[in-house]
């Protein structure tokens, strides 16, 4: 922090150091991702923006540098996207201290707040695809940041946290739809194709996906699962791939391959909106929509176990790399959700019982 020195006066003529005013974020437009997550586009002194970087600062703010608008000169300043997870309500007046000494004027936030769609259209949509992709990568981690709210009561706190996540999920999905680069959904009959059989929710941030792709005359160089909120996961190297039997009259170049993958990503709560993006070595691009996500425990288990027969023993790559981690994560989630309602003790238990009897109820 730079300082200014001002004479303090007095007999000894000592000088006191006085801190320079904190730099203020000049707000261009703002929006609320949730009641405690503020997203702002504005300008900062260039040196301050460079020092802030894009990491989580001590005060909670996260920064991402953005290109300037075409034809506008921001000499000495930098255009930034800021995510501010608030631990409480925005003050009703005055300047609100942010991270790294940055000041955000509460009144300016209120005057420049817009709906998420308007925020994306006016502040971000004109950027090139690479910048828009960086914005989505920057925004998605917001849903994984815990924001302890001063307004959150001790009882019901989990419900308030869930409400925040639901609103975050909805607005991140709206941001994804406004900014993502649309890809073709189908190509020529001889080109690459894809089908997503199912996406199962193992946990709020763990999923299992099954599908198939047709390679065509080229080969895939990218297969990416994209959550409704915009979190991307590479499947090309992490998934288990296997050959599918082709019809007798099918050309070898059009053979289909199946895949199954267990993966973790930023929490995703929406029932619809999963995509798989495909890119070939010849530059062809396409996207494949997924069906409604599977959440019922029995259906999730069925999805995970359904492809076991495609791997002939003694091979175990599918089992050890995909199925076992998914089932283990599913069981951990079910144990966390289970609660002990009542314990009835009959007689005096043995110190070292020889036999334990377990009576399963309800299936």
Protein Blocks (a to p, Z undefined) as FASTA:
>chain_A
ZZddddeejjkopacdddddddddddfbdcdfbfkbccddddddfklmmmnmmadcfkop
acddddddehiacehiacdddddddebdddfedjdddeehiacdfklmmmmgccfklmmm
mmmmmpcfklmmmmmmmmmmmmmpccddfklcfehklmmmmmmmmmmmmmmmmmmmmmmc
cddfbdcfklccdddfbdcdfbfkbccddddddebjmdcfbdcdddfkopacdfklmpcc
ddddddfklcfklpccdddddddddddfbfbhiacddddfkopacddddddddfbfklmm
mmmmmmmmmpccfbfklmmmmmmmmmmmmmmmmmmmpccfbdcdehjddfbdfbdcddde
eZZ
